[in-house]
């Protein structure tokens, strides 16, 4: 009888440990996903070229356009970029839909063709 009770206690303790372990694994997975997403945003921001580094061409309509070989516009939809300094950066065709851009600095930035629908540009 005593041994049965001890076995049951060990089983109960094991089950409780498994539940806590699963919760901990879920928390770690979420932290990992958040860290990867943050690193992807930081990578996209780090590769934004300065306006001075982008070649300017004239098209047939005599409009100024920048050209960058193999340019992939940044995909920053829904990202919180409040207070970020985008001054003198080329953001041509960037996806900034629903982004938080509160007090972001866009001085001398090129936002031509950028998608800004739903973006919060308060103070920018």
MDTraj code that builds the backbone (N, CA, C; nanometers):
import mdtraj as md
import numpy as np

residues = "UNK UNK UNK UNK UNK UNK UNK UNK UNK UNK UNK UNK UNK UNK UNK UNK UNK UNK UNK UNK UNK UNK UNK UNK UNK UNK UNK UNK UNK UNK UNK UNK UNK UNK UNK UNK UNK UNK UNK UNK UNK UNK UNK UNK UNK UNK UNK UNK UNK UNK UNK UNK UNK UNK UNK UNK UNK UNK UNK UNK UNK UNK UNK UNK UNK UNK UNK UNK UNK UNK UNK UNK UNK UNK UNK UNK UNK UNK UNK UNK UNK UNK UNK UNK UNK UNK UNK UNK UNK UNK UNK UNK UNK UNK UNK UNK UNK UNK UNK UNK UNK UNK UNK UNK UNK UNK UNK UNK UNK UNK UNK UNK UNK UNK UNK UNK UNK UNK UNK UNK UNK UNK UNK UNK".split()
xyz = np.array([
    [0.0817, -0.1190, 0.0000],
    [0.0000, 0.0000, 0.0000],
    [0.0867, 0.1262, 0.0000],
    [0.1873, 0.1252, 0.0826],
    [0.2761, 0.2405, 0.0916],
    [0.3524, 0.2597, -0.0386],
    [0.3989, 0.1516, -0.0964],
    [0.4722, 0.1579, -0.2228],
    [0.3827, 0.2100, -0.3349],
    [0.2575, 0.1676, -0.3368],
    [0.1624, 0.2143, -0.4380],
    [0.1446, 0.3654, -0.4274],
    [0.1308, 0.4138, -0.3052],
    [0.1139, 0.5580, -0.2846],
    [0.2385, 0.6343, -0.3301],
    [0.3550, 0.5812, -0.3026],
    [0.4789, 0.6460, -0.3453],
    [0.4893, 0.6486, -0.4975],
    [0.4529, 0.5393, -0.5612],
    [0.4550, 0.5337, -0.7085],
    [0.3574, 0.6357, -0.7655],
    [0.2401, 0.6460, -0.7060],
    [0.1413, 0.7435, -0.7533],
    [0.1931, 0.8866, -0.7363],
    [0.2607, 0.9123, -0.6258],
    [0.3173, 1.0453, -0.6040],
    [0.4257, 1.0758, -0.7071],
    [0.5084, 0.9775, -0.7356],
    [0.6130, 0.9966, -0.8366],
    [0.5500, 1.0212, -0.9731],
    [0.4461, 0.9444, -1.0070],
    [0.3778, 0.9640, -1.1354],
    [0.3150, 1.1027, -1.1430],
    [0.2509, 1.1447, -1.0349],
    [0.1892, 1.2776, -1.0328],
    [0.2956, 1.3863, -1.0482],
    [0.4057, 1.3706, -0.9751],
    [0.5152, 1.4671, -0.9882],
    [0.5703, 1.4708, -1.1296],
    [0.5828, 1.3555, -1.1914],
    [0.6321, 1.3468, -1.3293],
    [0.5369, 1.4165, -1.4264],
    [0.4071, 1.3927, -1.4091],
    [0.3075, 1.4560, -1.4966],
    [0.3106, 1.6080, -1.4811],
    [0.3227, 1.6547, -1.3571],
    [0.3316, 1.7992, -1.3338],
    [0.4573, 1.8562, -1.3986],
    [0.5675, 1.7838, -1.3868],
    [0.6924, 1.8284, -1.4486],
    [0.6780, 1.8338, -1.6005],
    [0.6124, 1.7323, -1.6592],
    [0.5928, 1.7312, -1.8048],
    [0.5096, 1.8505, -1.8499],
    [0.4054, 1.8838, -1.7756],
    [0.3207, 1.9985, -1.8102],
    [0.4023, 2.1275, -1.8047],
    [0.4780, 2.1447, -1.6971],
    [0.5622, 2.2646, -1.6847],
    [0.6676, 2.2695, -1.7948],
    [0.7238, 2.1534, -1.8272],
    [0.8256, 2.1476, -1.9323],
    [0.7668, 2.1861, -2.0678],
    [0.6461, 2.1394, -2.0976],
    [0.5808, 2.1752, -2.2240],
    [0.5537, 2.3255, -2.2302],
    [0.5095, 2.3825, -2.1188],
    [0.4863, 2.5271, -2.1148],
    [0.6168, 2.6030, -2.1362],
    [0.7220, 2.5552, -2.0740],
    [0.8528, 2.6194, -2.0890],
    [0.9008, 2.6101, -2.2334],
    [0.8806, 2.4949, -2.2960],
    [0.9194, 2.4790, -2.4366],
    [0.8416, 2.5742, -2.5267],
    [0.7128, 2.5921, -2.4997],
    [0.6317, 2.6853, -2.5787],
    [0.6830, 2.8281, -2.5622],
    [0.7168, 2.8645, -2.4383],
    [0.7701, 2.9986, -2.4127],
    [0.9025, 3.0194, -2.4852],
    [0.9890, 2.9189, -2.4813],
    [1.1177, 2.9291, -2.5509],
    [1.0988, 2.9397, -2.7019],
    [1.0046, 2.8629, -2.7564],
    [0.9780, 2.8688, -2.9002],
    [0.9283, 3.0077, -2.9388],
    [0.8408, 3.0663, -2.8569],
    [0.7903, 3.2015, -2.8843],
    [0.9035, 3.3030, -2.8777],
    [0.9897, 3.2918, -2.7762],
    [1.1034, 3.3831, -2.7651],
    [1.1952, 3.3702, -2.8862],
    [1.2161, 3.2482, -2.9317],
    [1.3002, 3.2251, -3.0485],
    [1.2385, 3.2884, -3.1728],
    [1.1085, 3.2666, -3.1932],
    [1.0403, 3.3250, -3.3090],
    [1.0473, 3.4772, -3.3056],
    [1.0266, 3.5354, -3.1876],
    [1.0344, 3.6812, -3.1737],
    [1.1749, 3.7319, -3.2040],
    [1.2759, 3.6603, -3.1560],
    [1.4150, 3.7007, -3.1805],
    [1.4489, 3.6914, -3.3287],
    [1.4027, 3.5862, -3.3957],
    [1.4276, 3.5713, -3.5395],
    [1.3593, 3.6843, -3.6160],
    [1.2350, 3.7151, -3.5796],
    [1.1633, 3.8240, -3.6465],
    [1.2354, 3.9568, -3.6259],
    [1.2832, 3.9820, -3.5053],
    [1.3564, 4.1058, -3.4767],
    [1.4856, 4.1123, -3.5572],
    [1.5561, 4.0012, -3.5668],
    [1.6800, 3.9984, -3.6456],
    [1.6523, 4.0210, -3.7936],
    [1.5412, 3.9685, -3.8430],
    [1.5061, 3.9910, -3.9829],
    [1.4786, 4.1383, -4.0086],
    [1.4089, 4.2034, -3.9166],
    [1.3825, 4.3471, -3.9300],
    [1.5138, 4.4242, -3.9264],
    [1.5990, 4.3913, -3.8308],
    [1.7275, 4.4603, -3.8202],
    [1.8115, 4.4394, -3.9460],
    [1.8052, 4.3210, -4.0031],
    [1.8790, 4.2939, -4.1271],
    [1.8245, 4.3797, -4.2411],
    [1.6924, 4.3870, -4.2523],
    [1.6329, 4.4687, -4.3582],
    [1.6694, 4.6157, -4.3407],
    [1.6696, 4.6628, -4.2169],
    [1.7053, 4.8027, -4.1916],
    [1.8531, 4.8280, -4.2194],
    [1.9369, 4.7332, -4.1858],
    [2.0814, 4.7505, -4.2053],
    [2.1188, 4.7548, -4.3528],
    [2.0399, 4.6919, -4.4378],
    [2.0748, 4.6889, -4.5798],
    [2.0118, 4.8038, -4.6596],
    [1.9429, 4.8958, -4.5909],
    [1.8877, 5.0121, -4.6608],
    [2.0027, 5.0997, -4.7091],
    [2.0102, 5.1224, -4.8388],
    [2.1212, 5.2046, -4.8891],
    [2.0982, 5.3529, -4.8609],
    [2.2061, 5.4249, -4.8532],
    [2.1983, 5.5700, -4.8425],
    [2.1649, 5.6246, -4.9816],
    [2.0927, 5.7335, -4.9853],
    [2.0550, 5.7964, -5.1122],
    [2.1784, 5.8240, -5.1967],
    [2.2867, 5.8646, -5.1315],
    [2.4096, 5.8988, -5.2031],
    [2.4708, 5.7783, -5.2743],
    [2.4357, 5.6588, -5.2318],
    [2.4932, 5.5370, -5.2892],
    [2.4088, 5.4772, -5.4009],
    [2.2974, 5.5421, -5.4324],
    [2.2059, 5.4897, -5.5335],
    [2.2190, 5.5737, -5.6597],
    [2.2397, 5.5078, -5.7725],
    [2.2556, 5.5792, -5.9000],
    [2.1228, 5.6407, -5.9433],
    [2.1287, 5.7621, -5.9923],
    [2.0113, 5.8340, -6.0404],
    [2.0112, 5.8297, -6.1921],
    [1.8962, 5.7914, -6.2509],
    [1.8841, 5.7882, -6.3968],
    [1.7623, 5.8695, -6.4381],
    [1.7593, 5.9064, -6.5640],
    [1.6423, 5.9711, -6.6221],
    [1.5725, 5.8702, -6.7111],
    [1.4418, 5.8575, -6.6939],
    [1.3690, 5.7684, -6.7840],
    [1.3155, 5.8498, -6.9008],
    [1.2424, 5.7857, -6.9876],
    [1.1920, 5.8522, -7.1081],
    [1.1009, 5.9696, -7.0742],
    [1.0329, 5.9652, -6.9613],
    [0.9436, 6.0739, -6.9210],
    [1.0161, 6.1833, -6.8461],
    [1.1486, 6.1777, -6.8442],
    [1.2332, 6.2756, -6.7766],
    [1.2055, 6.2832, -6.6268],
    [1.1706, 6.1718, -6.5700],
    [1.1539, 6.1673, -6.4251],
    [1.2792, 6.1053, -6.3649],
    [1.3182, 6.1602, -6.2528],
    [1.4347, 6.1036, -6.1847],
    [1.3954, 5.9713, -6.1194],
    [1.4782, 5.8719, -6.1369],
    [1.4559, 5.7429, -6.0725],
    [1.5893, 5.6899, -6.0236],
    [1.5826, 5.6212, -5.9134],
    [1.7024, 5.5563, -5.8621],
    [1.7053, 5.4132, -5.9130],
    [1.8249, 5.3645, -5.9337],
    [1.8381, 5.2264, -5.9774],
    [1.9411, 5.1552, -5.8907],
    [1.9049, 5.0381, -5.8502],
    [1.9938, 4.9533, -5.7711],
    [1.9868, 4.8126, -5.8285],
    [2.0989, 4.7579, -5.8675],
    [2.0952, 4.6203, -5.9157],
    [2.0536, 4.5256, -5.8025],
    [1.9699, 4.4340, -5.8346],
    [1.9180, 4.3315, -5.7422],
    [1.8557, 4.3905, -5.6151],
    [1.7925, 4.5068, -5.6273],
    [1.7269, 4.5702, -5.5134],
    [1.6006, 4.4931, -5.4766],
    [1.5894, 4.4566, -5.3528],
    [1.4690, 4.3954, -5.2984],
    [1.4131, 4.4923, -5.1947],
    [1.2968, 4.5513, -5.2218],
    [1.2412, 4.6465, -5.1255],
    [1.2197, 4.5800, -4.9897],
    [1.2429, 4.6532, -4.8830],
    [1.2232, 4.5946, -4.7501],
    [1.0762, 4.5642, -4.7236],
    [1.0516, 4.4530, -4.6603],
    [0.9169, 4.4100, -4.6248],
    [0.9021, 4.4295, -4.4739],
    [0.8485, 4.5438, -4.4362],
    [0.8404, 4.5806, -4.2948],
    [0.6960, 4.6033, -4.2513],
    [0.6051, 4.5337, -4.3143],
    [0.4630, 4.5497, -4.2854],
    [0.4334, 4.5192, -4.1388],
    [0.3632, 4.6131, -4.0733],
    [0.3205, 4.5941, -3.9356],
    [0.4295, 4.6070, -3.8306],
    [0.5482, 4.6464, -3.8703],
    [0.6613, 4.6552, -3.7778],
    [0.6582, 4.7868, -3.7004],
    [0.7013, 4.7826, -3.5757],
    [0.7121, 4.9048, -3.4965],
    [0.8496, 4.9662, -3.5212],
    [0.8510, 5.0749, -3.5967],
    [0.9751, 5.1451, -3.6300],
    [0.9721, 5.2880, -3.5754],
    [0.8963, 5.3076, -3.4697],
    [0.8860, 5.4394, -3.4076],
    [1.0242, 5.4877, -3.3655],
    [1.0468, 5.6176, -3.3863],
    [1.1723, 5.6837, -3.3487],
    [1.2914, 5.6424, -3.4357],
    [1.2707, 5.5593, -3.5372],
    [1.3835, 5.5138, -3.6197],
    [1.4302, 5.6263, -3.7125],
    [1.5584, 5.6308, -3.7376],
    [1.6179, 5.7323, -3.8246],
    [1.6351, 5.6756, -3.9656],
    [1.5475, 5.7198, -4.0568],
    [1.5553, 5.6804, -4.1969],
    [1.6156, 5.7916, -4.2823],
    [1.6745, 5.8922, -4.2194],
    [1.7253, 6.0061, -4.2954],
    [1.8291, 5.9603, -4.3971],
    [1.8180, 6.0168, -4.5159],
    [1.9101, 5.9899, -4.6271],
    [1.9082, 5.8429, -4.6705],
    [1.7984, 5.7727, -4.6465],
    [1.7895, 5.6312, -4.6848],
    [1.6950, 5.6150, -4.8023],
    [1.7254, 5.5171, -4.8852],
    [1.6406, 5.4833, -4.9993],
    [1.5425, 5.3759, -4.9554],
    [1.4141, 5.4103, -4.9588],
    [1.3073, 5.3185, -4.9192],
    [1.2118, 5.2944, -5.0355],
    [1.2637, 5.3018, -5.1578],
    [1.1795, 5.2854, -5.2757],
    [1.1024, 5.1549, -5.2736],
    [0.9710, 5.1653, -5.2847],
    [0.8789, 5.0513, -5.2915],
    [0.8786, 4.9667, -5.1642],
    [0.9227, 5.0234, -5.0531],
    [0.9219, 4.9503, -4.9258],
    [0.7784, 4.9220, -4.8830],
    [0.7557, 4.8067, -4.8247],
    [0.6239, 4.7712, -4.7722],
    [0.6183, 4.8131, -4.6258],
    [0.5571, 4.9275, -4.6015],
    [0.5447, 4.9818, -4.4664],
    [0.3983, 4.9884, -4.4232],
    [0.3143, 4.9059, -4.4850],
    [0.1721, 4.9057, -4.4495],
    [0.1554, 4.8699, -4.3020],
    [0.0691, 4.9464, -4.2360],
    [0.0354, 4.9252, -4.0948],
    [0.1561, 4.9332, -4.0010],
    [0.2646, 4.9897, -4.0469],
    [0.3838, 5.0045, -3.9620],
    [0.3640, 5.1208, -3.8652],
    [0.4252, 5.1104, -3.7498],
    [0.4256, 5.2192, -3.6523],
    [0.5505, 5.3029, -3.6791],
    [0.5289, 5.4231, -3.7311],
    [0.6391, 5.5114, -3.7687],
    [0.6328, 5.6431, -3.6909],
    [0.5829, 5.6351, -3.5697],
    [0.5663, 5.7537, -3.4853],
    [0.7030, 5.8168, -3.4598],
    [0.7127, 5.9451, -3.4905],
    [0.8355, 6.0236, -3.4715],
    [0.9564, 5.9671, -3.5465],
    [0.9326, 5.8922, -3.6527],
    [1.0441, 5.8439, -3.7353],
    [1.0998, 5.9620, -3.8146],
    [1.2293, 5.9600, -3.8397],
    [1.2959, 6.0676, -3.9121],
    [1.3110, 6.0270, -4.0586],
    [1.2385, 6.0954, -4.1476],
    [1.2455, 6.0679, -4.2909],
    [1.3137, 6.1814, -4.3666],
    [1.3957, 6.2613, -4.2992],
    [1.4620, 6.3740, -4.3636],
    [1.5472, 6.3233, -4.4799],
    [1.5209, 6.3757, -4.5980],
    [1.5939, 6.3440, -4.7213],
    [1.5856, 6.1953, -4.7588],
    [1.4863, 6.1246, -4.7085],
    [1.4678, 5.9838, -4.7459],
    [1.3838, 5.9779, -4.8724],
    [1.4044, 5.8760, -4.9525],
    [1.3251, 5.8555, -5.0735],
    [1.2238, 5.7454, -5.0459],
    [1.0967, 5.7848, -5.0403],
    [0.9873, 5.6912, -5.0161],
    [0.9068, 5.6663, -5.1427],
    [0.9648, 5.6924, -5.2588],
    [0.8892, 5.6790, -5.3831],
    [0.8416, 5.5351, -5.4015],
    [0.7123, 5.5226, -5.4226],
    [0.6526, 5.3916, -5.4449],
    [0.6328, 5.3104, -5.3183],
    [0.6654, 5.3662, -5.2028],
    [0.6496, 5.2917, -5.0771],
    [0.5017, 5.2736, -5.0454],
    [0.4685, 5.1601, -4.9881],
    [0.3316, 5.1299, -4.9470],
    [0.3152, 5.1739, -4.8020],
    [0.2333, 5.2773, -4.7815],
    [0.2189, 5.3359, -4.6486],
    [0.0762, 5.3294, -4.5955],
    [-0.0122, 5.2542, -4.6603],
    [-0.1513, 5.2506, -4.6159],
    [-0.1602, 5.1920, -4.4754],
    [-0.2324, 5.2611, -4.3907],
    [-0.2512, 5.2174, -4.2531],
    [-0.1341, 5.2459, -4.1613],
    [-0.0267, 5.3025, -4.2141],
    [0.0910, 5.3313, -4.1310],
    [0.0623, 5.4502, -4.0398],
    [0.1127, 5.4451, -3.9189],
    [0.0989, 5.5551, -3.8242],
    [0.2215, 5.6440, -3.8389],
    [0.2009, 5.7599, -3.9015],
    [0.3101, 5.8529, -3.9294],
    [0.3062, 5.9749, -3.8373],
    [0.2419, 5.9630, -3.7228],
    [0.2299, 6.0762, -3.6304],
    [0.3683, 6.1256, -3.5906],
    [0.3906, 6.2530, -3.6116],
    [0.5168, 6.3146, -3.5727],
    [0.6335, 6.2845, -3.6647],
    [0.6092, 6.2104, -3.7698],
    [0.7192, 6.1753, -3.8615],
    [0.7475, 6.2896, -3.9565],
])
top = md.Topology()
chain = top.add_chain()
for i, resn in enumerate(residues, 1):
    res = top.add_residue(resn, chain, resSeq=i)
    for name in ("N", "CA", "C"):
        top.add_atom(name, md.element.get_by_symbol(name[0]), res)
traj = md.Trajectory(xyz[None], top)
